[in-house]
Amino acid sequence: MAKEMIAMLLAGGQGSRLYALTEKLAKPAVPFGGKYRIIDFPLSNCVNSGIDTVGILTQYQPLVLNEYIGNGQPWDLDRLYGGVHVLPPYQQAHGSNWYKGTANAIYQNISFIERYDPKYVIILSGDQICKQDYSDFLDFHKAKNAEFSVAVREVPWEEAPRFGLMVADENDKITEFQEKPKQPKSNLASMGIYIFNWDILKKYLEEDEADPNSENDFGNNIIPNLLRDQRQMFAYRFRGYWKDVGTISSLWEANMEVLDPEHSGINLFDEGWKIYSRNAGMTGHKINAGAVVENSMITDGCRIKGTVKHSILFGGVKVEADAVVEDAVIMGGTTIKSGAVVKHCIVAENVTVGENAVVGAMPTESEKGVATIGPGVTIGDNVVVGPNAMVNNNVEGGEVQ
């Protein structure tokens, strides 16, 4: 029985610009928004859009991600036919194993796709925070009689040179593709989400693999080849919430936007479009008498005795008496000891911030950085961690700038 459309989710990214957070973790497995991981968003979008077959292409540090996905049950993707499948690179007879690029990753899994004989394949990125109905995107693709469609969003013209840009005519037909141009002709930024007719995708993947000079990349190779052959290519304008959380500052901003759903456009409390995640299995949270909590997201198992303002606390975080947490993202299992001050920073999982330590600072005009503490680190008593510091080893004493 053929599936109309299946999803291939590229989740192999090293996330090198997230530094300490992704040293031991694939980027899509990075925690987000109190009780989620980044990959929960595309997986939930698939389920909410009626897509029940997803291949997840992993590569870099996949263990936590593989364990988290499991059999796909939290996303209703534990199916006998279809469901969620983690697809690591595998050694083949002729020696190719590591995924060489985004296109090669899909190419290596042609046999997986052919099991389901789909008419369409949607290719998704595992490192974006986005709530999107992919069925609307497919309707657009069909209405345009397209062979390839890409989701785009309008960005401010001054930011356009940072993106891959689609130049499209008044019918949304793509006429040109510019990769991070100095002189942009368009402000339609590619979101890295594509729908292909499967026969077209397969043909171009096979041709790309046969080209010894190719980088095996969608942006650099496949899309220019489609344009060269004047294929039916269209730009689908997406107007919902989308954020590429590839940097520390963008990850921090996206977490802060969770606290302001009315203005930011990301509403994690929306019953009509739930974001599913694997439940931590923790007890409820507890806020003690004398604690102060303002405009914050406090999740399962947290214990709050101090002050928490405009922050996101993941499961099992402890904030002891007289500790202050403000404008911060504190990931699961972390303890902030009494008297510590933690501001404008991202603190990874299972960190201990010692008594009277200071991490980060409210930004000044000259210092707008987000301090970052990597997983499992201990910050000693009275240690001062500066507003731009990136710490991934224990600090016993003194200052880290």
C-alpha positions in Angstrom: 0.0 0.0 0.0 1.6 3.2 -1.2 1.8 6.3 1.1 0.9 9.6 -0.5 3.8 11.5 1.2 6.5 10.4 3.6 8.9 12.7 5.5 12.7 12.5 5.7 14.1 14.5 8.6 17.7 15.6 8.4 18.9 15.3 12.0 22.7 14.7 11.6 23.9 18.2 12.2 26.9 18.8 14.5 25.5 22.2 15.6 29.1 23.5 16.0 27.8 27.1 16.7 26.1 25.8 19.8 29.6 24.8 21.2 29.3 23.5 24.7 25.7 22.4 24.3 26.4 20.1 21.4 29.7 18.7 22.3 28.1 15.4 23.4 24.7 15.8 21.8 23.2 16.0 18.3 21.7 19.4 17.7 18.1 18.1 17.3 18.3 16.6 20.7 19.1 19.9 22.4 16.4 20.7 25.0 14.0 23.5 24.3 11.1 25.3 25.9 11.0 23.6 29.3 9.9 20.1 28.4 10.8 19.6 24.8 13.7 18.9 22.5 14.2 20.6 19.2 13.2 17.5 17.2 9.8 17.4 18.9 8.7 20.2 16.6 9.1 18.6 13.1 7.9 15.3 14.5 4.7 16.9 16.0 4.2 18.8 12.8 4.2 15.5 10.9 1.7 13.9 13.2 -0.6 17.0 13.2 -0.3 17.2 9.4 -1.3 13.5 8.9 2.1 12.2 7.9 2.7 8.8 9.6 6.0 7.7 8.1 9.2 9.6 9.1 12.8 8.6 8.4 15.2 10.4 10.8 18.7 10.6 9.3 21.2 10.8 12.2 25.0 11.0 12.2 26.7 13.1 14.8 26.4 12.0 18.5 23.1 10.2 17.9 22.8 8.1 21.1 20.6 10.5 23.2 18.5 11.2 20.1 18.0 7.5 19.3 17.1 6.7 22.9 14.7 9.7 22.9 12.9 8.7 19.7 12.6 5.1 20.8 9.6 3.5 19.0 8.0 6.9 18.4 5.1 6.3 20.8 4.9 9.8 22.3 4.3 11.2 18.8 1.8 8.4 17.8 4.4 7.1 15.4 4.7 3.5 16.6 3.1 2.0 13.5 3.4 -1.5 12.0 3.5 0.0 8.5 5.3 3.3 8.5 6.0 5.1 11.8 9.3 6.6 12.8 12.6 5.0 11.8 16.1 6.2 12.8 18.4 5.9 9.8 22.1 6.1 10.7 24.7 5.9 7.9 25.6 2.2 7.2 28.6 0.6 5.7 27.9 -0.6 2.2 29.9 -3.1 0.1 31.6 -0.4 -1.9 32.7 1.5 1.2 30.5 4.6 1.4 29.2 5.1 4.9 29.4 8.6 6.5 26.7 10.9 5.0 28.7 13.3 2.7 26.0 16.0 2.4 22.3 16.5 2.7 21.5 15.0 -0.7 23.8 12.0 -0.2 22.0 11.3 3.1 18.7 10.9 1.3 20.4 9.0 -1.6 21.8 6.4 0.9 18.2 5.8 2.0 16.5 5.4 -1.4 15.6 1.8 -0.5 13.8 3.0 2.7 11.7 5.5 0.7 10.9 2.9 -2.0 9.4 0.5 0.7 6.5 3.0 0.9 6.3 3.9 -2.9 5.3 7.5 -2.1 4.1 10.1 -4.7 5.7 12.9 -2.7 8.6 13.2 -0.2 8.9 16.1 2.2 12.4 16.9 3.4 12.6 18.5 6.8 15.3 20.0 9.0 15.8 18.7 12.5 17.2 22.0 13.9 14.4 24.5 13.6 11.6 25.6 15.9 8.6 25.9 13.7 4.9 25.1 13.9 3.8 24.3 10.3 0.9 22.4 8.7 2.7 20.4 6.0 -0.7 19.4 4.4 -1.2 23.1 3.4 2.2 23.0 1.8 1.3 19.8 -0.1 -2.0 21.3 -1.3 0.0 24.2 -2.7 2.5 21.8 -4.4 -0.4 20.0 -6.1 -2.3 23.1 -7.1 0.8 24.5 -8.8 1.5 21.1 -10.5 5.0 21.5 -9.1 7.8 19.0 -9.3 9.7 20.7 -6.4 8.4 23.3 -3.9 10.3 25.0 -1.1 8.9 26.7 2.0 10.2 30.3 2.1 9.6 33.2 4.4 10.0 36.9 3.9 13.0 38.3 5.9 14.0 41.9 6.2 16.1 43.0 3.2 19.1 43.9 5.3 19.2 40.3 6.7 18.7 38.6 3.2 22.4 38.1 2.5 22.6 35.6 5.4 20.2 33.2 3.7 19.7 31.0 0.6 17.2 33.1 -1.4 14.5 32.1 -3.9 13.8 34.6 -6.7 10.2 34.0 -7.8 7.7 35.5 -10.3 4.2 36.8 -9.6 2.9 33.1 -9.7 5.5 32.0 -7.1 7.5 30.2 -9.8 11.2 30.1 -8.9 13.4 31.6 -11.5 16.7 31.8 -9.7 18.4 30.7 -6.5 21.0 32.8 -4.6 23.1 31.3 -1.9 24.0 34.1 0.7 24.4 36.8 -2.0 26.0 40.2 -1.4 23.4 41.8 -3.7 20.1 40.0 -3.0 17.4 40.0 -5.7 14.8 38.6 -3.3 13.9 38.5 0.4 12.3 35.0 0.2 14.6 32.9 2.4 14.6 29.2 2.0 13.5 27.4 5.3 15.3 24.2 4.1 11.9 22.4 3.9 11.2 20.9 0.5 8.5 18.8 -1.2 9.6 16.8 -4.2 7.7 14.5 -6.5 9.5 11.2 -5.6 10.3 10.3 -9.3 12.0 13.7 -9.7 13.9 13.5 -6.4 15.2 10.0 -7.2 16.4 11.0 -10.7 18.3 14.0 -9.4 19.8 12.2 -6.4 21.1 9.4 -8.7 22.6 12.0 -11.1 24.1 13.9 -8.3 25.7 10.8 -6.8 27.3 10.0 -10.1 28.9 13.5 -10.3 32.4 13.2 -8.7 32.6 17.0 -8.4 29.4 17.4 -6.5 29.2 18.4 -2.8 26.0 16.3 -2.6 24.1 19.1 -1.1 20.5 20.3 -1.8 21.3 24.0 -1.8 24.6 23.8 -3.7 23.8 21.0 -6.2 20.3 19.7 -6.4 18.4 23.0 -6.6 20.7 24.5 -9.2 20.4 21.4 -11.3 16.6 21.6 -11.1 16.8 25.2 -12.2 19.2 24.3 -15.1 16.7 21.8 -16.4 13.8 24.3 -16.0 11.8 22.1 -13.8 8.4 23.2 -12.3 9.7 24.8 -9.1 7.6 27.0 -6.8 8.1 29.0 -3.6 5.5 28.4 -0.8 5.3 31.4 1.5 5.1 30.4 5.1 3.8 33.0 7.5 3.8 31.2 10.9 6.5 31.0 13.6 9.9 29.8 12.4 13.4 30.1 14.0 16.6 28.4 13.0 18.2 27.9 16.5 21.7 27.4 15.2 23.4 29.9 17.5 23.5 30.4 21.3 21.8 33.8 21.0 19.0 32.5 18.7 18.4 29.5 21.0 18.2 31.8 24.0 15.8 34.2 22.1 13.5 31.4 21.0 13.2 30.2 24.6 12.4 33.7 25.8 9.7 34.0 23.1 8.0 31.0 24.6 7.2 33.2 27.5 5.4 35.7 25.3 3.1 33.7 23.0 0.7 36.6 22.3 3.5 38.6 20.5 6.1 36.1 19.4 3.8 33.8 17.5 5.0 30.6 19.2 2.3 29.1 21.5 3.3 25.9 23.3 0.0 26.0 25.1 -2.1 25.6 21.9 -4.5 22.6 22.4 -5.3 22.6 18.6 -1.7 22.0 17.5 0.1 20.2 20.3 3.8 19.7 20.5 4.4 16.1 21.7 7.4 15.1 23.7 8.6 12.1 25.7 7.4 12.7 29.2 10.1 12.9 31.8 8.1 10.8 34.3 8.9 13.3 37.1 6.7 14.5 39.9 4.9 17.8 39.8 6.9 21.0 40.6 6.9 22.7 44.0 7.2 26.4 44.8 8.0 27.0 48.4 6.6 29.7 50.6 8.7 32.8 50.2 9.8 31.9 46.7 9.2 34.4 43.9 8.2 33.2 40.4 7.3 35.8 37.7 6.5 35.2 34.0 8.4 31.9 33.8 7.9 28.3 32.6 8.5 25.9 35.5 8.2 22.2 34.5 8.0 18.8 36.1 10.0 18.0 39.2 11.3 21.6 39.8 11.9 22.8 43.4 11.9 26.6 43.8 12.8 28.2 47.0 14.5 31.4 45.6 13.6 33.9 42.9 12.9 33.1 39.2 12.0 35.8 36.8 11.4 35.6 33.0 13.1 32.2 32.7 12.5 28.7 31.5 13.3 25.8 33.9 13.3 22.3 32.5 12.4 19.2 34.6 14.1 18.6 37.9 15.8 22.0 38.3 16.4 23.1 41.9 16.7 26.8 42.9 17.7 27.1 46.5 16.8 29.9 48.9 18.2 33.3 48.2 19.3 32.2 44.7 18.2 34.5 41.8 17.5 33.2 38.2 16.5 35.9 35.6 16.3 35.9 31.8 17.8 32.4 31.8 17.3 29.0 30.2 18.1 26.3 32.8 18.1 22.7 31.4 17.1 19.6 33.3 18.6 18.3 36.6 20.6 21.5 37.3 20.9 22.9 40.8 21.3 26.6 41.6 22.6 26.8 45.1 21.7 29.4 47.7 22.9 33.0 47.1 23.9 32.3 43.4 22.9 34.8 40.7 22.2 33.4 37.3 21.2 35.9 34.6 20.9 36.1 30.8 22.4 32.7 30.0 21.9 29.1 29.0 22.8 26.5 31.5 22.8 22.9 30.2 21.7 19.7 31.9 23.0 18.4 35.3 25.0 21.5 36.1 25.7 22.6 39.7 26.1 26.4 40.3 27.7 26.8 43.7 26.7 29.1 46.6 27.0 32.8 45.9 28.4 32.1 42.4 27.5 34.6 39.6 26.8 33.3 36.1 26.2 35.8 33.2 25.0 39.4 33.7 22.3 41.6 32.4 23.6 42.9 29.0 25.0 46.3 28.5 25.3 48.0 25.2 28.9 46.8 24.8 28.2 43.2 26.0 25.2 41.5 24.5 26.4 37.9 24.8 24.7 34.9 26.3 26.8 33.1 28.9 26.7 29.3 28.3 27.5 26.4 30.7 27.9 23.0 29.2 26.3 19.8 30.6 27.5 18.2 33.8 29.8 21.2 34.8 30.2 22.3 38.4 30.7 26.0 39.0 32.3 26.3 42.4 31.2 28.5 45.3 31.8 32.3 44.7 33.0 31.8 41.1 32.1 34.6 38.7 31.3 33.6 35.1 31.3 36.6 32.7 28.4 37.6 30.4 30.1 36.1 27.2 31.8 33.1 28.7 31.5 29.6 27.3 32.3 27.0 30.0 32.5 23.3 29.4 34.8 22.2 32.2 34.5 22.5 36.0 35.5 25.8 37.6 36.8 25.6 41.2 37.4 29.3 41.8 38.1 32.7 40.4 36.6 34.4 37.3 35.8 33.1 33.8 35.4 35.8 31.1 
